Amino acid sequence: MKKPLAIVALGLVALVLGNSGASQAQVGSNRADLPNLRGTFAIHNQTGVTIRYQVKWGNEEWKRIILPSGRVERHSYPLNASNRAPTPYVRFDSIGGDGKVTWKSYRLEFRAVGFAGLAQGYLTEPKHYRFRYSPDGRVLDLKAQ
């Protein structure tokens, strides 16, 4: 007797869902279903030494970062309704051991990371960059991967 009840119960669920009058657009418009994306990039440090650098998004103030060797630092900014964010910049002392600060600056790119909506699901891979020293160990640079 339990099996017919289960079938009837499933039939009622299908009937209720099938006749709810909700269109695909209405179902996808729930707040939890909307995209929640952040512009994200990651900086890797495999140099063997701690790297100090600064990051900013657009016209914001520079933020100081200390990145130990063997670590990765992710940076992100919420995307607006047009999937845009301010341009990220990074700067760092590119000449080691000279007792001065010689800034090297880059305009970086990012990737959208987060929930992209029901059609696309989750986007998880940021744009990756790596610090590298020149063969003589004096000149530091940052390269996209």
C-alpha positions as CSV (number, residue, x, y, z in Angstrom):
1,M,0.0,0.0,0.0
2,K,3.0,2.3,0.5
3,K,4.0,2.2,-3.1
4,P,0.8,3.6,-4.5
5,L,0.9,6.5,-2.0
6,A,4.5,7.3,-3.0
7,I,3.5,7.3,-6.7
8,V,0.5,9.6,-5.9
9,A,2.7,11.9,-3.8
10,L,5.2,12.1,-6.6
11,G,2.4,12.8,-9.1
12,L,1.1,15.6,-6.9
13,V,4.6,17.2,-6.7
14,A,4.9,17.0,-10.5
15,L,1.4,18.4,-10.9
16,V,2.1,21.3,-8.5
17,L,5.4,22.1,-10.1
18,G,4.1,21.7,-13.6
19,N,1.1,24.0,-13.0
20,S,2.8,26.7,-10.8
21,G,2.7,29.1,-13.7
22,A,6.3,30.1,-13.1
23,S,8.3,30.7,-16.3
24,Q,12.0,30.0,-16.6
25,A,12.7,33.7,-16.2
26,Q,10.8,33.9,-13.0
27,V,12.5,30.8,-11.5
28,G,15.9,32.2,-12.4
29,S,15.1,35.6,-10.8
30,N,15.4,34.5,-7.2
31,R,18.1,36.4,-5.4
32,A,20.0,33.2,-4.7
33,D,20.1,32.4,-8.5
34,L,21.6,35.7,-9.5
35,P,25.3,36.0,-10.4
36,N,27.6,36.9,-7.6
37,L,30.9,37.5,-9.3
38,R,34.2,39.1,-8.2
39,G,37.1,40.2,-10.4
40,T,40.0,38.0,-9.1
41,F,43.7,37.5,-9.7
42,A,46.3,35.5,-7.7
43,I,49.9,36.3,-7.1
44,H,52.3,33.4,-6.5
45,N,55.7,33.6,-4.7
46,Q,58.1,30.8,-5.3
47,T,61.2,32.9,-5.1
48,G,62.6,31.6,-1.8
49,V,62.3,35.0,-0.1
50,T,59.4,37.1,1.3
51,I,58.1,39.7,-1.2
52,R,56.6,43.0,-0.2
53,Y,54.4,44.6,-2.8
54,Q,51.3,46.9,-3.1
55,V,48.0,46.5,-4.8
56,K,45.2,48.9,-5.6
57,W,41.9,48.8,-7.6
58,G,41.3,51.9,-9.7
59,N,41.9,55.1,-7.8
60,E,41.8,53.5,-4.3
61,E,44.7,53.7,-1.9
62,W,47.6,51.3,-2.2
63,K,47.4,48.3,0.1
64,R,50.6,46.8,1.4
65,I,51.0,43.0,1.1
66,I,53.7,40.8,2.6
67,L,53.8,37.5,0.7
68,P,56.1,34.7,2.1
69,S,57.7,32.3,-0.3
70,G,55.6,29.3,-1.2
71,R,52.4,31.2,-0.7
72,V,49.6,32.6,-3.0
73,E,47.7,35.8,-2.4
74,R,44.3,36.2,-4.0
75,H,42.9,39.7,-4.7
76,S,39.3,40.4,-5.6
77,Y,36.8,43.2,-6.2
78,P,33.0,42.8,-6.6
79,L,31.9,43.1,-10.2
80,N,29.0,45.5,-11.1
81,A,25.9,44.6,-13.1
82,S,27.9,44.9,-16.3
83,N,30.6,42.5,-14.9
84,R,33.1,45.3,-14.6
85,A,35.5,46.4,-11.8
86,P,38.1,49.1,-11.5
87,T,41.5,48.2,-13.1
88,P,43.9,46.5,-10.6
89,Y,47.5,47.7,-10.3
90,V,50.5,46.2,-8.6
91,R,53.8,47.8,-7.7
92,F,57.0,46.4,-6.1
93,D,60.7,47.2,-5.6
94,S,62.2,45.5,-8.6
95,I,65.9,45.9,-7.7
96,G,67.1,44.0,-4.7
97,G,70.1,44.8,-2.4
98,D,70.7,48.4,-3.6
99,G,69.3,50.2,-0.5
100,K,66.8,52.1,-2.7
101,V,63.2,51.5,-3.8
102,T,62.9,51.2,-7.6
103,W,59.2,50.8,-8.2
104,K,58.0,48.6,-11.0
105,S,54.2,48.9,-11.7
106,Y,51.8,46.9,-13.8
107,R,48.2,47.2,-14.8
108,L,46.8,43.7,-14.2
109,E,44.0,41.6,-15.7
110,F,41.5,39.6,-13.7
111,R,38.9,36.9,-14.2
112,A,35.4,36.7,-13.0
113,V,35.2,34.2,-10.1
114,G,32.1,33.1,-8.2
115,F,28.5,32.1,-9.0
116,A,27.7,33.0,-12.6
117,G,24.1,32.1,-12.5
118,L,22.1,28.9,-13.2
119,A,23.3,28.7,-16.8
120,Q,27.0,28.8,-16.1
121,G,27.4,27.7,-12.5
122,Y,30.6,28.5,-10.6
123,L,33.6,30.1,-12.1
124,T,36.6,29.4,-9.9
125,E,39.9,30.1,-11.6
126,P,41.5,33.6,-11.1
127,K,44.1,35.1,-13.4
128,H,47.5,33.9,-12.2
129,Y,50.7,35.9,-11.8
130,R,54.1,34.8,-10.5
131,F,57.0,36.7,-9.0
132,R,60.4,35.7,-10.6
133,Y,64.0,36.9,-10.1
134,S,66.4,37.3,-13.0
135,P,69.2,34.7,-13.2
136,D,71.6,37.0,-11.2
137,G,69.0,37.2,-8.4
138,R,68.8,41.0,-8.4
139,V,65.9,42.0,-10.6
140,L,62.4,41.0,-9.6
141,D,59.6,40.8,-12.0
142,L,55.9,39.7,-12.2
143,K,54.7,37.5,-15.1
144,A,51.3,36.4,-16.1
145,Q,50.7,32.6,-16.3
